[in-house]
Amino acid sequence: MDLDDAYANAAYIPEADAYPPRWAAEAEAFRQRMAVAGRARLGVMYGHGTRESLDLFLPEGPPEGIVVFVHGGYWRRFDNSYWSHLAAGPLAHRWAVAMPSYDLCPRVRISDITRQVAQAITAVAHDIPGPIRLTGHSAGGHLVARMPAPGVLPDDVAQRLARVMPISPLSDLRPLMQTSMNDDFRMTEEETIAESPALAEKPAVPVTVWVGADERPALLDQSEWLAKAWGADHVVEPGKHHFDVIDGLADPQSAMVRALLG
């Protein structure tokens, strides 16, 4: 099997190049609306690096808790500015939503990004009270799935986790060592095993694994591996591929938002 092709998402999505500019435009318009309403804290630093920042969106009235969305891009692309509009669903149910950026490979390793995301969650947890629900897409699905592991988050933060919802996650990184992307990841076998949620013990926090039915077979496998390893809820959404499976987060009435907040 050609694993570079197996993990090539955009090549199999019609008009794939149109998605990032559309995401960016929708996200910018959303940030502007939230800023005008006084409900956006943009560029909040959680570390010392230029990409160690997050945007925090606040509901009307006291928040029920925090939803943290972690973006994807195979740990090599994007930042939080593409996804702001996806906060709309949880916000309508009075949940605050935090969206961190993080450093990218090859500047850092995947294990470094895991630590950065944990640091971002910890920073916002100290600012906003209540339960914490984590969701992320693709590489972001991997990153949120890493958070329940012992020692990744401080104990006082880990105890507040109410649900983790990886969307189209990379859960077993061993196949990625055999792709050309590993030129950027520089993963060792030891790191690959440590950073693979599907190889970790089942966490105590409830988990819902979500994936689009029209995803590449490799991504369907990755989601199934995690769901089976953890005995997690597993939703395969009909008619959705890797780029539009996240759309439900923007809809307060979607099944995805109900699963995240339920």
C-alpha positions as CSV (number, residue, x, y, z in Angstrom):
1,M,0.0,0.0,0.0
2,D,1.2,3.5,-0.9
3,L,0.7,5.2,2.5
4,D,1.4,8.7,1.2
5,D,-1.7,8.2,-1.0
6,A,-3.7,6.5,1.7
7,Y,-3.3,9.6,3.9
8,A,-3.8,12.1,1.1
9,N,-7.1,13.7,2.0
10,A,-7.3,16.8,-0.3
11,A,-6.6,14.7,-3.5
12,Y,-9.9,12.9,-3.1
13,I,-12.1,15.8,-2.1
14,P,-13.8,17.7,-5.0
15,E,-12.7,21.4,-5.1
16,A,-10.5,20.9,-2.1
17,D,-8.5,24.0,-2.7
18,A,-11.6,26.1,-2.1
19,Y,-12.1,25.0,1.5
20,P,-9.2,26.9,3.3
21,P,-10.1,30.3,1.9
22,R,-13.7,29.7,2.7
23,W,-12.9,28.7,6.3
24,A,-10.7,31.7,6.7
25,A,-13.4,34.1,5.5
26,E,-16.1,32.6,7.6
27,A,-13.8,32.6,10.6
28,E,-12.8,36.3,10.1
29,A,-16.4,37.4,9.8
30,F,-17.3,35.5,13.0
31,R,-14.4,37.0,15.0
32,Q,-15.4,40.5,13.9
33,R,-19.0,39.9,15.1
34,M,-17.9,38.5,18.4
35,A,-15.4,41.4,18.9
36,V,-18.0,44.0,18.2
37,A,-20.2,42.2,20.8
38,G,-17.4,42.3,23.3
39,R,-17.4,38.5,23.5
40,A,-14.0,37.8,22.0
41,R,-10.6,37.7,23.6
42,L,-8.2,37.3,20.7
43,G,-4.5,36.5,20.8
44,V,-4.3,35.4,24.4
45,M,-0.8,34.1,25.1
46,Y,-0.5,30.8,26.9
47,G,3.3,30.6,26.3
48,H,6.3,32.6,25.1
49,G,6.3,31.5,21.5
50,T,4.7,33.6,18.7
51,R,2.2,30.7,17.9
52,E,1.5,29.9,21.6
53,S,-1.7,31.9,21.7
54,L,-5.4,31.2,21.7
55,D,-8.7,32.9,20.9
56,L,-11.4,32.7,23.5
57,F,-15.1,33.3,22.7
58,L,-17.6,33.9,25.4
59,P,-21.3,33.2,25.5
60,E,-24.0,35.6,26.6
61,G,-24.1,35.3,30.4
62,P,-21.9,33.1,32.7
63,P,-20.4,30.1,30.8
64,E,-21.5,26.6,31.6
65,G,-17.9,25.6,31.1
66,I,-15.2,25.4,28.4
67,V,-15.1,23.7,25.0
68,V,-11.6,23.6,23.5
69,F,-11.2,23.0,19.8
70,V,-7.8,22.0,18.4
71,H,-7.3,22.4,14.7
72,G,-5.7,19.9,12.3
73,G,-3.4,20.1,9.3
74,Y,-1.2,17.0,9.9
75,W,0.7,19.0,12.6
76,R,2.2,21.0,9.7
77,R,-0.4,23.5,8.5
78,F,-2.9,26.1,9.6
79,D,-3.5,28.0,12.8
80,N,-6.6,28.9,14.9
81,S,-7.7,31.7,12.6
82,Y,-9.3,29.3,10.1
83,W,-11.9,27.8,12.5
84,S,-13.4,30.6,14.7
85,H,-16.9,30.1,13.2
86,L,-17.0,26.5,14.5
87,A,-17.4,28.0,18.0
88,A,-21.0,29.0,17.2
89,G,-22.6,25.7,18.1
90,P,-21.3,25.4,21.7
91,L,-21.6,29.2,22.3
92,A,-25.3,29.0,21.6
93,H,-25.6,26.6,24.5
94,R,-23.6,29.0,26.8
95,W,-20.3,27.3,26.6
96,A,-17.1,29.3,26.3
97,V,-14.9,28.2,23.4
98,A,-11.1,28.3,23.2
99,M,-9.2,27.8,20.0
100,P,-5.4,27.5,20.4
101,S,-2.6,27.7,17.8
102,Y,0.6,25.8,18.2
103,D,4.0,25.4,16.7
104,L,4.2,23.2,13.6
105,C,6.5,20.4,12.4
106,P,9.3,20.4,11.4
107,R,10.1,23.3,13.7
108,V,9.0,21.1,16.6
109,R,8.1,17.5,17.2
110,I,4.6,16.1,17.7
111,S,5.3,15.5,21.3
112,D,6.2,19.2,21.7
113,I,2.8,20.1,20.2
114,T,1.1,17.8,22.7
115,R,2.7,19.7,25.5
116,Q,1.7,23.0,24.0
117,V,-1.9,22.0,23.7
118,A,-1.9,20.8,27.3
119,Q,-0.5,24.2,28.3
120,A,-3.2,26.1,26.4
121,I,-6.0,24.0,28.0
122,T,-4.4,24.6,31.4
123,A,-4.2,28.4,30.8
124,V,-7.9,28.7,29.8
125,A,-9.0,26.3,32.6
126,H,-7.5,28.7,35.1
127,D,-9.5,31.6,33.6
128,I,-12.9,29.9,33.0
129,P,-14.5,27.7,35.7
130,G,-16.6,24.6,35.1
131,P,-16.3,21.4,33.2
132,I,-14.0,21.1,30.2
133,R,-15.0,19.4,26.9
134,L,-12.3,18.8,24.2
135,T,-12.7,18.4,20.5
136,G,-10.3,18.5,17.6
137,H,-10.1,17.5,14.0
138,S,-7.6,15.2,12.3
139,A,-4.2,16.0,13.9
140,G,-6.3,18.0,16.4
141,G,-8.3,14.9,17.1
142,H,-5.0,13.2,17.9
143,L,-4.0,16.0,20.2
144,V,-7.3,16.1,22.2
145,A,-7.2,12.3,22.5
146,R,-3.7,12.6,24.1
147,M,-5.0,14.9,26.9
148,P,-6.7,12.3,29.2
149,A,-3.5,10.3,29.5
150,P,-1.9,10.4,33.0
151,G,0.4,13.3,33.5
152,V,-0.4,15.2,30.3
153,L,-2.7,17.7,32.0
154,P,-2.3,18.9,35.7
155,D,-4.4,16.8,38.0
156,D,-6.8,19.7,38.8
157,V,-7.4,20.3,35.1
158,A,-7.7,16.6,34.2
159,Q,-10.3,16.1,36.9
160,R,-12.6,18.7,35.1
161,L,-12.6,16.8,31.8
162,A,-16.2,16.0,31.0
163,R,-15.9,14.6,27.4
164,V,-13.4,14.2,24.6
165,M,-14.6,14.1,21.0
166,P,-11.8,13.4,18.5
167,I,-13.1,14.1,14.9
168,S,-11.4,12.0,12.2
169,P,-8.4,11.5,14.5
170,L,-5.0,10.1,13.8
171,S,-4.9,7.6,16.7
172,D,-2.1,5.2,15.8
173,L,0.9,7.1,14.4
174,R,3.0,4.0,13.4
175,P,1.8,4.0,9.7
176,L,2.8,7.7,9.4
177,M,6.4,6.8,10.0
178,Q,6.2,5.1,6.6
179,T,5.1,8.3,4.8
180,S,7.1,11.1,3.4
181,M,5.5,13.3,6.1
182,N,7.9,11.8,8.6
183,D,10.6,13.9,7.0
184,D,8.9,16.7,8.9
185,F,7.7,14.7,11.9
186,R,11.1,13.0,12.6
187,M,9.3,10.4,14.7
188,T,11.2,7.7,16.5
189,E,9.6,4.4,17.3
190,E,9.5,5.3,21.0
191,E,7.8,8.6,20.3
192,T,5.4,7.1,17.9
193,I,4.1,4.6,20.5
194,A,4.0,7.2,23.2
195,E,2.0,9.6,21.0
196,S,-0.5,7.0,19.8
197,P,-3.8,7.3,21.7
198,A,-5.0,4.0,20.3
199,L,-2.1,2.3,22.1
200,A,-2.8,4.0,25.4
201,E,-5.0,2.8,28.2
202,K,-8.7,3.6,28.1
203,P,-9.3,6.9,29.9
204,A,-11.9,7.5,32.6
205,V,-13.5,10.4,30.7
206,P,-16.3,9.7,28.2
207,V,-15.1,9.7,24.6
208,T,-17.0,10.0,21.3
209,V,-15.1,9.3,18.1
210,W,-16.6,11.0,15.1
211,V,-15.7,10.5,11.5
212,G,-17.3,11.1,8.0
213,A,-18.5,8.0,6.1
214,D,-16.8,9.4,2.9
215,E,-13.4,9.8,4.5
216,R,-10.4,7.9,3.1
217,P,-10.2,4.3,4.3
218,A,-7.1,5.0,6.3
219,L,-8.9,7.7,8.3
220,L,-11.9,5.4,8.8
221,D,-9.5,2.8,10.2
222,Q,-7.8,5.3,12.4
223,S,-11.1,6.3,14.0
224,E,-12.2,2.7,14.4
225,W,-8.9,1.7,16.0
226,L,-9.4,4.4,18.7
227,A,-13.1,3.6,19.3
228,K,-12.4,-0.1,19.7
229,A,-9.3,0.4,21.9
230,W,-11.2,2.7,24.2
231,G,-14.7,1.2,23.9
232,A,-15.8,4.7,22.9
233,D,-19.0,5.9,21.2
234,H,-18.3,5.8,17.5
235,V,-20.3,7.9,15.0
236,V,-19.8,7.5,11.3
237,E,-21.7,10.4,9.7
238,P,-23.1,9.7,6.3
239,G,-22.2,11.9,3.4
240,K,-19.3,13.7,5.1
241,H,-15.7,13.8,4.0
242,H,-12.5,15.0,5.8
243,F,-13.1,18.6,5.1
244,D,-16.8,19.1,5.8
245,V,-17.2,16.6,8.7
246,I,-16.4,19.5,11.1
247,D,-19.3,21.7,9.8
248,G,-21.6,20.4,12.5
249,L,-19.7,22.3,15.2
250,A,-21.1,25.6,13.8
251,D,-24.7,24.4,14.1
252,P,-26.2,24.6,17.6
253,Q,-28.8,22.0,16.7
254,S,-26.5,19.5,15.1
255,A,-26.0,15.9,16.3
256,M,-22.3,16.7,16.7
257,V,-22.9,19.5,19.1
258,R,-25.4,17.5,21.1
259,A,-22.8,14.7,21.4
260,L,-20.1,17.1,22.5
261,L,-22.2,18.7,25.1
262,G,-24.4,15.8,26.1
